[in-house]
Amino acid sequence: MNVIKVLLVFFLLSSCGNEMGNKVVGGNLSVYYLESSDKDKAESIARYWKNNDFITTQKQDLQLVQYQDGYELRLIARNPDRVKQMPFNERKLLIDLQKELMDSLNLNGLQLVLCNSKFDPIFNINQ
């Protein structure tokens, strides 16, 4: 998990300037969610981030978006221009994180999506 932490700090977790739905806040982490029924899931994600030491000294914003066939967990890329050139091993680490989140939080159909600071998708790690 240490490699995943380094990856998250390096690639992700810049702060978001806009209000993008309701949010759960814990220290430097904010997990936004659009559907009020997703508050418990957002809280579970925040607890997972804390329990796995993913919270850093920098402000981090995530957004949980529900779709008919699952969820997207949107992560803000610190360097959006570099996301599409992500090395295979870093993409694999994100896929492993996605699977761990799906399994441990029971979020079927979860996909991690890297975004700009307004949560506009840049790169879906599954495509």
DRENVO-250410 format. One record per atom (N, C-alpha, C): atom name; z, x, y; residue in three letters. Coordinates in nm, 4 decimals, m for minus. Layout:
<firos>
{'CA',{Z,X,Y},'ala'}
...
</firos>
This chain:
<firos>
{'N',{0.0000,0.0814,m0.1193},'met'}
{'CA',{0.0000,0.0000,0.0000},'met'}
{'C',{0.0000,0.0864,0.1266},'met'}
{'N',{0.0436,0.2126,0.1196},'asn'}
{'CA',{0.0430,0.2983,0.2378},'asn'}
{'C',{m0.0969,0.3190,0.2917},'asn'}
{'N',{m0.1939,0.3314,0.2026},'val'}
{'CA',{m0.3318,0.3504,0.2454},'val'}
{'C',{m0.3796,0.2262,0.3197},'val'}
{'N',{m0.3398,0.1091,0.2726},'ile'}
{'CA',{m0.3785,m0.0143,0.3404},'ile'}
{'C',{m0.3163,m0.0181,0.4796},'ile'}
{'N',{m0.1903,0.0249,0.4927},'lys'}
{'CA',{m0.1271,0.0271,0.6251},'lys'}
{'C',{m0.2041,0.1168,0.7204},'lys'}
{'N',{m0.2402,0.2348,0.6744},'val'}
{'CA',{m0.3152,0.3275,0.7584},'val'}
{'C',{m0.4488,0.2657,0.7976},'val'}
{'N',{m0.5148,0.2031,0.7028},'leu'}
{'CA',{m0.6423,0.1388,0.7300},'leu'}
{'C',{m0.6262,0.0294,0.8349},'leu'}
{'N',{m0.5243,m0.0537,0.8193},'leu'}
{'CA',{m0.5035,m0.1614,0.9151},'leu'}
{'C',{m0.4763,m0.1079,1.0551},'leu'}
{'N',{m0.3964,m0.0044,1.0645},'val'}
{'CA',{m0.3676,0.0543,1.1951},'val'}
{'C',{m0.4929,0.1164,1.2539},'val'}
{'N',{m0.5723,0.1836,1.1716},'phe'}
{'CA',{m0.6924,0.2525,1.2195},'phe'}
{'C',{m0.8008,0.1552,1.2636},'phe'}
{'N',{m0.8315,0.0560,1.1795},'phe'}
{'CA',{m0.9453,m0.0315,1.2044},'phe'}
{'C',{m0.9102,m0.1585,1.2799},'phe'}
{'N',{m0.7905,m0.2101,1.2582},'leu'}
{'CA',{m0.7603,m0.3455,1.2995},'leu'}
{'C',{m0.6455,m0.3519,1.3970},'leu'}
{'N',{m0.6129,m0.4750,1.4278},'leu'}
{'CA',{m0.4867,m0.5064,1.4907},'leu'}
{'C',{m0.4778,m0.4668,1.6376},'leu'}
{'N',{m0.5735,m0.5077,1.7095},'ser'}
{'CA',{m0.5697,m0.5001,1.8539},'ser'}
{'C',{m0.5185,m0.6352,1.9017},'ser'}
{'N',{m0.4745,m0.6453,2.0246},'ser'}
{'CA',{m0.4191,m0.7741,2.0659},'ser'}
{'C',{m0.5271,m0.8691,2.1140},'ser'}
{'N',{m0.4948,m0.9937,2.1090},'cys'}
{'CA',{m0.5865,m1.1012,2.1466},'cys'}
{'C',{m0.5488,m1.1532,2.2841},'cys'}
{'N',{m0.6473,m1.1769,2.3681},'gly'}
{'CA',{m0.6198,m1.2226,2.5023},'gly'}
{'C',{m0.6097,m1.3732,2.5164},'gly'}
{'N',{m0.6612,m1.4518,2.4264},'asn'}
{'CA',{m0.6669,m1.5968,2.4408},'asn'}
{'C',{m0.5660,m1.6641,2.3500},'asn'}
{'N',{m0.5270,m1.7853,2.3899},'glu'}
{'CA',{m0.4527,m1.8713,2.2988},'glu'}
{'C',{m0.5544,m1.9294,2.2017},'glu'}
{'N',{m0.5348,m1.9108,2.0747},'met'}
{'CA',{m0.6304,m1.9565,1.9746},'met'}
{'C',{m0.5621,m2.0466,1.8733},'met'}
{'N',{m0.4994,m2.1518,1.9224},'gly'}
{'CA',{m0.4289,m2.2438,1.8354},'gly'}
{'C',{m0.2793,m2.2230,1.8447},'gly'}
{'N',{m0.2072,m2.2906,1.7579},'asn'}
{'CA',{m0.0623,m2.2708,1.7488},'asn'}
{'C',{m0.0376,m2.1331,1.6906},'asn'}
{'N',{0.0847,m2.0836,1.7033},'lys'}
{'CA',{0.1109,m1.9512,1.6470},'lys'}
{'C',{0.2538,m1.9382,1.5981},'lys'}
{'N',{0.2672,m1.8477,1.5025},'val'}
{'CA',{0.3954,m1.8029,1.4511},'val'}
{'C',{0.4100,m1.6600,1.5021},'val'}
{'N',{0.5236,m1.6297,1.5628},'val'}
{'CA',{0.5435,m1.4972,1.6214},'val'}
{'C',{0.6630,m1.4302,1.5560},'val'}
{'N',{0.6450,m1.3031,1.5240},'gly'}
{'CA',{0.7537,m1.2221,1.4721},'gly'}
{'C',{0.7358,m1.0792,1.5202},'gly'}
{'N',{0.8121,m1.0400,1.6210},'gly'}
{'CA',{0.7960,m0.9057,1.6762},'gly'}
{'C',{0.6591,m0.8899,1.7394},'gly'}
{'N',{0.5870,m0.7864,1.6979},'asn'}
{'CA',{0.4533,m0.7593,1.7520},'asn'}
{'C',{0.3429,m0.8367,1.6805},'asn'}
{'N',{0.3776,m0.9214,1.5856},'leu'}
{'CA',{0.2783,m0.9946,1.5085},'leu'}
{'C',{0.2734,m1.1410,1.5512},'leu'}
{'N',{0.1519,m1.1894,1.5751},'ser'}
{'CA',{0.1282,m1.3322,1.5973},'ser'}
{'C',{0.0240,m1.3783,1.4969},'ser'}
{'N',{0.0556,m1.4864,1.4260},'val'}
{'CA',{m0.0397,m1.5467,1.3326},'val'}
{'C',{m0.0742,m1.6836,1.3899},'val'}
{'N',{m0.1976,m1.6964,1.4365},'tyr'}
{'CA',{m0.2466,m1.8221,1.4925},'tyr'}
{'C',{m0.2985,m1.9099,1.3798},'tyr'}
{'N',{m0.2873,m2.0405,1.3982},'tyr'}
{'CA',{m0.3411,m2.1359,1.3023},'tyr'}
{'C',{m0.3897,m2.2575,1.3794},'tyr'}
{'N',{m0.4986,m2.3164,1.3333},'leu'}
{'CA',{m0.5616,m2.4261,1.4059},'leu'}
{'C',{m0.5116,m2.5632,1.3610},'leu'}
{'N',{m0.4790,m2.5764,1.2345},'glu'}
{'CA',{m0.4337,m2.7046,1.1795},'glu'}
{'C',{m0.2814,m2.7030,1.1684},'glu'}
{'N',{m0.2159,m2.8056,1.2209},'ser'}
{'CA',{m0.0691,m2.8081,1.2159},'ser'}
{'C',{m0.0176,m2.8038,1.0721},'ser'}
{'N',{m0.0963,m2.8526,0.9779},'ser'}
{'CA',{m0.0562,m2.8502,0.8374},'ser'}
{'C',{m0.0553,m2.7081,0.7795},'ser'}
{'N',{m0.1091,m2.6114,0.8533},'asp'}
{'CA',{m0.1139,m2.4727,0.8055},'asp'}
{'C',{0.0015,m2.3868,0.8567},'asp'}
{'N',{0.0979,m2.4472,0.9243},'lys'}
{'CA',{0.2097,m2.3695,0.9792},'lys'}
{'C',{0.2833,m2.2925,0.8696},'lys'}
{'N',{0.3113,m2.3571,0.7567},'asp'}
{'CA',{0.3824,m2.2902,0.6471},'asp'}
{'C',{0.3027,m2.1707,0.5946},'asp'}
{'N',{0.1714,m2.1867,0.5860},'lys'}
{'CA',{0.0870,m2.0762,0.5393},'lys'}
{'C',{0.0887,m1.9612,0.6390},'lys'}
{'N',{0.0848,m1.9934,0.7682},'ala'}
{'CA',{0.0914,m1.8892,0.8712},'ala'}
{'C',{0.2252,m1.8150,0.8641},'ala'}
{'N',{0.3326,m1.8887,0.8416},'glu'}
{'CA',{0.4640,m1.8254,0.8269},'glu'}
{'C',{0.4679,m1.7358,0.7036},'glu'}
{'N',{0.4063,m1.7801,0.5951},'ser'}
{'CA',{0.4016,m1.6984,0.4727},'ser'}
{'C',{0.3238,m1.5694,0.4964},'ser'}
{'N',{0.2147,m1.5783,0.5702},'ile'}
{'CA',{0.1367,m1.4587,0.6025},'ile'}
{'C',{0.2205,m1.3630,0.6869},'ile'}
{'N',{0.2919,m1.4156,0.7853},'ala'}
{'CA',{0.3772,m1.3316,0.8697},'ala'}
{'C',{0.4857,m1.2628,0.7863},'ala'}
{'N',{0.5467,m1.3369,0.6952},'arg'}
{'CA',{0.6486,m1.2767,0.6069},'arg'}
{'C',{0.5867,m1.1692,0.5186},'arg'}
{'N',{0.4676,m1.1949,0.4648},'tyr'}
{'CA',{0.3989,m1.0961,0.3813},'tyr'}
{'C',{0.3738,m0.9686,0.4621},'tyr'}
{'N',{0.3256,m0.9843,0.5842},'trp'}
{'CA',{0.2978,m0.8679,0.6707},'trp'}
{'C',{0.4255,m0.7878,0.6924},'trp'}
{'N',{0.5365,m0.8582,0.7204},'lys'}
{'CA',{0.6640,m0.7908,0.7440},'lys'}
{'C',{0.7157,m0.7245,0.6169},'lys'}
{'N',{0.7158,m0.7975,0.5056},'asn'}
{'CA',{0.7687,m0.7447,0.3799},'asn'}
{'C',{0.6912,m0.6247,0.3274},'asn'}
{'N',{0.5647,m0.6129,0.3651},'asn'}
{'CA',{0.4819,m0.5010,0.3212},'asn'}
{'C',{0.4638,m0.3946,0.4284},'asn'}
{'N',{0.5471,m0.4022,0.5323},'asp'}
{'CA',{0.5490,m0.3022,0.6406},'asp'}
{'C',{0.4138,m0.2861,0.7089},'asp'}
{'N',{0.3408,m0.3970,0.7282},'phe'}
{'CA',{0.2132,m0.3929,0.7992},'phe'}
{'C',{0.2316,m0.4093,0.9497},'phe'}
{'N',{0.3511,m0.4464,0.9934},'ile'}
{'CA',{0.3761,m0.4635,1.1362},'ile'}
{'C',{0.3968,m0.3256,1.1980},'ile'}
{'N',{0.3222,m0.2992,1.3035},'thr'}
{'CA',{0.3273,m0.1690,1.3698},'thr'}
{'C',{0.3885,m0.1850,1.5084},'thr'}
{'N',{0.3873,m0.0774,1.5844},'thr'}
{'CA',{0.4389,m0.0827,1.7209},'thr'}
{'C',{0.3381,m0.1455,1.8173},'thr'}
{'N',{0.2136,m0.1614,1.7721},'gln'}
{'CA',{0.1112,m0.2260,1.8545},'gln'}
{'C',{0.1083,m0.3759,1.8270},'gln'}
{'N',{0.0734,m0.4536,1.9290},'lys'}
{'CA',{0.0593,m0.5980,1.9128},'lys'}
{'C',{m0.0531,m0.6278,1.8143},'lys'}
{'N',{m0.0266,m0.7198,1.7230},'gln'}
{'CA',{m0.1241,m0.7581,1.6205},'gln'}
{'C',{m0.1423,m0.9090,1.6238},'gln'}
{'N',{m0.2675,m0.9524,1.6197},'asp'}
{'CA',{m0.2980,m1.0945,1.6163},'asp'}
{'C',{m0.3878,m1.1243,1.4976},'asp'}
{'N',{m0.3514,m1.2269,1.4225},'leu'}
{'CA',{m0.4289,m1.2759,1.3094},'leu'}
{'C',{m0.4547,m1.4245,1.3351},'leu'}
{'N',{m0.5590,m1.4772,1.2742},'gln'}
{'CA',{m0.5844,m1.6206,1.2860},'gln'}
{'C',{m0.6218,m1.6755,1.1496},'gln'}
{'N',{m0.5539,m1.7832,1.1111},'leu'}
{'CA',{m0.5829,m1.8520,0.9859},'leu'}
{'C',{m0.6692,m1.9738,1.0178},'leu'}
{'N',{m0.7875,m1.9783,0.9563},'val'}
{'CA',{m0.8814,m2.0872,0.9798},'val'}
{'C',{m0.9109,m2.1549,0.8463},'val'}
{'N',{m0.8890,m2.2848,0.8410},'gln'}
{'CA',{m0.9111,m2.3609,0.7186},'gln'}
{'C',{m1.0532,m2.4158,0.7156},'gln'}
{'N',{m1.1152,m2.4032,0.5989},'tyr'}
{'CA',{m1.2466,m2.4613,0.5735},'tyr'}
{'C',{m1.2359,m2.5504,0.4513},'tyr'}
{'N',{m1.3395,m2.6266,0.4249},'gln'}
{'CA',{m1.3370,m2.7191,0.3121},'gln'}
{'C',{m1.3116,m2.6471,0.1798},'gln'}
{'N',{m1.3663,m2.5267,0.1646},'asp'}
{'CA',{m1.3536,m2.4546,0.0381},'asp'}
{'C',{m1.2538,m2.3397,0.0412},'asp'}
{'N',{m1.1709,m2.3327,0.1431},'gly'}
{'CA',{m1.0713,m2.2261,0.1478},'gly'}
{'C',{m1.0309,m2.1904,0.2894},'gly'}
{'N',{m0.9929,m2.0636,0.3062},'tyr'}
{'CA',{m0.9430,m2.0143,0.4340},'tyr'}
{'C',{m1.0102,m1.8835,0.4709},'tyr'}
{'N',{m1.0146,m1.8573,0.6005},'glu'}
{'CA',{m1.0455,m1.7250,0.6523},'glu'}
{'C',{m0.9199,m1.6745,0.7203},'glu'}
{'N',{m0.8844,m1.5502,0.6927},'leu'}
{'CA',{m0.7808,m1.4835,0.7689},'leu'}
{'C',{m0.8537,m1.3831,0.8567},'leu'}
{'N',{m0.8550,m1.4112,0.9848},'arg'}
{'CA',{m0.9306,m1.3300,1.0802},'arg'}
{'C',{m0.8410,m1.2209,1.1374},'arg'}
{'N',{m0.8901,m1.0984,1.1277},'leu'}
{'CA',{m0.8205,m0.9795,1.1753},'leu'}
{'C',{m0.9020,m0.9201,1.2897},'leu'}
{'N',{m0.8376,m0.8866,1.3980},'ile'}
{'CA',{m0.9090,m0.8312,1.5123},'ile'}
{'C',{m0.9325,m0.6823,1.4902},'ile'}
{'N',{m1.0580,m0.6433,1.5013},'ala'}
{'CA',{m1.0957,m0.5025,1.4856},'ala'}
{'C',{m1.0713,m0.4295,1.6174},'ala'}
{'N',{m1.0061,m0.3175,1.6086},'arg'}
{'CA',{m0.9818,m0.2377,1.7289},'arg'}
{'C',{m1.1113,m0.1761,1.7786},'arg'}
{'N',{m1.1988,m0.1364,1.6871},'asn'}
{'CA',{m1.3281,m0.0771,1.7204},'asn'}
{'C',{m1.4390,m0.1612,1.6583},'asn'}
{'N',{m1.4751,m0.2733,1.7208},'pro'}
{'CA',{m1.5728,m0.3650,1.6598},'pro'}
{'C',{m1.7078,m0.3002,1.6297},'pro'}
{'N',{m1.7470,m0.2014,1.7073},'asp'}
{'CA',{m1.8763,m0.1372,1.6849},'asp'}
{'C',{m1.8803,m0.0583,1.5540},'asp'}
{'N',{m1.7656,m0.0177,1.5043},'arg'}
{'CA',{m1.7597,0.0649,1.3834},'arg'}
{'C',{m1.7438,m0.0167,1.2556},'arg'}
{'N',{m1.7170,m0.1448,1.2682},'val'}
{'CA',{m1.6850,m0.2273,1.1516},'val'}
{'C',{m1.7989,m0.2291,1.0503},'val'}
{'N',{m1.9214,m0.2428,1.0964},'lys'}
{'CA',{m2.0333,m0.2545,1.0030},'lys'}
{'C',{m2.0637,m0.1236,0.9313},'lys'}
{'N',{m2.0098,m0.0118,0.9807},'gln'}
{'CA',{m2.0282,0.1167,0.9129},'gln'}
{'C',{m1.9049,0.1549,0.8301},'gln'}
{'N',{m1.8233,0.0559,0.7981},'met'}
{'CA',{m1.7011,0.0817,0.7225},'met'}
{'C',{m1.7357,0.1444,0.5873},'met'}
{'N',{m1.6712,0.2556,0.5536},'pro'}
{'CA',{m1.6945,0.3178,0.4233},'pro'}
{'C',{m1.6547,0.2243,0.3090},'pro'}
{'N',{m1.7196,0.2427,0.1964},'phe'}
{'CA',{m1.6964,0.1584,0.0799},'phe'}
{'C',{m1.5489,0.1571,0.0397},'phe'}
{'N',{m1.4832,0.2717,0.0411},'asn'}
{'CA',{m1.3433,0.2776,m0.0040},'asn'}
{'C',{m1.2507,0.1964,0.0872},'asn'}
{'N',{m1.2802,0.1909,0.2172},'glu'}
{'CA',{m1.1985,0.1105,0.3077},'glu'}
{'C',{m1.2248,m0.0390,0.2857},'glu'}
{'N',{m1.3496,m0.0729,0.2616},'arg'}
{'CA',{m1.3826,m0.2119,0.2307},'arg'}
{'C',{m1.3136,m0.2546,0.1012},'arg'}
{'N',{m1.3098,m0.1671,0.0033},'lys'}
{'CA',{m1.2419,m0.1949,m0.1242},'lys'}
{'C',{m1.0926,m0.2202,m0.1019},'lys'}
{'N',{m1.0307,m0.1433,m0.0134},'leu'}
{'CA',{m0.8894,m0.1649,0.0166},'leu'}
{'C',{m0.8662,m0.3028,0.0781},'leu'}
{'N',{m0.9565,m0.3448,0.1648},'leu'}
{'CA',{m0.9442,m0.4781,0.2242},'leu'}
{'C',{m0.9663,m0.5873,0.1203},'leu'}
{'N',{m1.0575,m0.5651,0.0280},'ile'}
{'CA',{m1.0798,m0.6621,m0.0801},'ile'}
{'C',{m0.9550,m0.6710,m0.1680},'ile'}
{'N',{m0.8916,m0.5560,m0.1945},'asp'}
{'CA',{m0.7664,m0.5562,m0.2716},'asp'}
{'C',{m0.6566,m0.6324,m0.1973},'asp'}
{'N',{m0.6485,m0.6113,m0.0653},'leu'}
{'CA',{m0.5506,m0.6839,0.0161},'leu'}
{'C',{m0.5793,m0.8341,0.0111},'leu'}
{'N',{m0.7046,m0.8716,0.0220},'gln'}
{'CA',{m0.7436,m1.0121,0.0163},'gln'}
{'C',{m0.6992,m1.0753,m0.1159},'gln'}
{'N',{m0.7234,m1.0054,m0.2263},'lys'}
{'CA',{m0.6840,m1.0573,m0.3575},'lys'}
{'C',{m0.5322,m1.0699,m0.3673},'lys'}
{'N',{m0.4604,m0.9709,m0.3178},'glu'}
{'CA',{m0.3139,m0.9755,m0.3202},'glu'}
{'C',{m0.2613,m1.0927,m0.2372},'glu'}
{'N',{m0.3208,m1.1162,m0.1213},'leu'}
{'CA',{m0.2803,m1.2298,m0.0382},'leu'}
{'C',{m0.3087,m1.3627,m0.1092},'leu'}
{'N',{m0.4260,m1.3728,m0.1687},'met'}
{'CA',{m0.4620,m1.4950,m0.2413},'met'}
{'C',{m0.3623,m1.5227,m0.3533},'met'}
{'N',{m0.3311,m1.4195,m0.4304},'asp'}
{'CA',{m0.2434,m1.4352,m0.5458},'asp'}
{'C',{m0.0983,m1.4608,m0.5055},'asp'}
{'N',{m0.0471,m1.3813,m0.4133},'ser'}
{'CA',{0.0953,m1.3917,m0.3808},'ser'}
{'C',{0.1272,m1.5099,m0.2902},'ser'}
{'N',{0.0309,m1.5553,m0.2095},'leu'}
{'CA',{0.0568,m1.6665,m0.1182},'leu'}
{'C',{m0.0101,m1.7964,m0.1626},'leu'}
{'N',{m0.0783,m1.7905,m0.2769},'asn'}
{'CA',{m0.1466,m1.9079,m0.3312},'asn'}
{'C',{m0.2445,m1.9683,m0.2299},'asn'}
{'N',{m0.3273,m1.8822,m0.1725},'leu'}
{'CA',{m0.4297,m1.9248,m0.0767},'leu'}
{'C',{m0.5658,m1.9145,m0.1442},'leu'}
{'N',{m0.6001,m2.0148,m0.2203},'asn'}
{'CA',{m0.7277,m2.0141,m0.2919},'asn'}
{'C',{m0.8444,m2.0120,m0.1939},'asn'}
{'N',{m0.9449,m1.9321,m0.2261},'gly'}
{'CA',{m1.0632,m1.9237,m0.1419},'gly'}
{'C',{m1.0436,m1.8429,m0.0153},'gly'}
{'N',{m0.9375,m1.7629,m0.0075},'leu'}
{'CA',{m0.9127,m1.6821,0.1129},'leu'}
{'C',{m1.0168,m1.5726,0.1268},'leu'}
{'N',{m1.0657,m1.5543,0.2497},'gln'}
{'CA',{m1.1565,m1.4448,0.2811},'gln'}
{'C',{m1.1063,m1.3743,0.4062},'gln'}
{'N',{m1.1022,m1.2416,0.4016},'leu'}
{'CA',{m1.0686,m1.1640,0.5207},'leu'}
{'C',{m1.1943,m1.1452,0.6027},'leu'}
{'N',{m1.1812,m1.1681,0.7330},'val'}
{'CA',{m1.2942,m1.1553,0.8239},'val'}
{'C',{m1.2499,m1.0715,0.9427},'val'}
{'N',{m1.3270,m0.9680,0.9728},'leu'}
{'CA',{m1.2988,m0.8835,1.0877},'leu'}
{'C',{m1.3657,m0.9445,1.2102},'leu'}
{'N',{m1.2930,m0.9469,1.3223},'cys'}
{'CA',{m1.3377,m1.0203,1.4410},'cys'}
{'C',{m1.3225,m0.9362,1.5677},'cys'}
{'N',{m1.3840,m0.9886,1.6748},'asn'}
{'CA',{m1.3606,m0.9293,1.8060},'asn'}
{'C',{m1.2299,m0.9856,1.8628},'asn'}
{'N',{m1.1970,m0.9522,1.9846},'ser'}
{'CA',{m1.0684,m0.9909,2.0428},'ser'}
{'C',{m1.0553,m1.1400,2.0693},'ser'}
{'N',{m1.1651,m1.2154,2.0567},'lys'}
{'CA',{m1.1603,m1.3606,2.0751},'lys'}
{'C',{m1.1692,m1.4343,1.9414},'lys'}
{'N',{m1.1498,m1.3612,1.8329},'phe'}
{'CA',{m1.1588,m1.4136,1.6967},'phe'}
{'C',{m1.2991,m1.4608,1.6604},'phe'}
{'N',{m1.4002,m1.4082,1.7268},'asp'}
{'CA',{m1.5385,m1.4341,1.6860},'asp'}
{'C',{m1.5703,m1.3405,1.5693},'asp'}
{'N',{m1.6131,m1.3946,1.4546},'pro'}
{'CA',{m1.6382,m1.3109,1.3366},'pro'}
{'C',{m1.7458,m1.2038,1.3609},'pro'}
{'N',{m1.7155,m1.0840,1.3101},'ile'}
{'CA',{m1.8074,m0.9721,1.3149},'ile'}
{'C',{m1.8548,m0.9390,1.1738},'ile'}
{'N',{m1.7590,m0.9405,1.0781},'phe'}
{'CA',{m1.7891,m0.8911,0.9437},'phe'}
{'C',{m1.6985,m0.9585,0.8427},'phe'}
{'N',{m1.7584,m1.0237,0.7453},'asn'}
{'CA',{m1.6850,m1.0813,0.6328},'asn'}
{'C',{m1.6918,m0.9786,0.5203},'asn'}
{'N',{m1.5780,m0.9317,0.4730},'ile'}
{'CA',{m1.5777,m0.8231,0.3735},'ile'}
{'C',{m1.6392,m0.8656,0.2413},'ile'}
{'N',{m1.6612,m0.9954,0.2208},'asn'}
{'CA',{m1.7169,m1.0458,0.0954},'asn'}
{'C',{m1.8689,m1.0551,0.0971},'asn'}
{'N',{m1.9299,m1.0258,0.2077},'gln'}
{'CA',{m2.0753,m1.0393,0.2180},'gln'}
{'C',{m2.1427,m0.9053,0.2307},'gln'}
</firos>
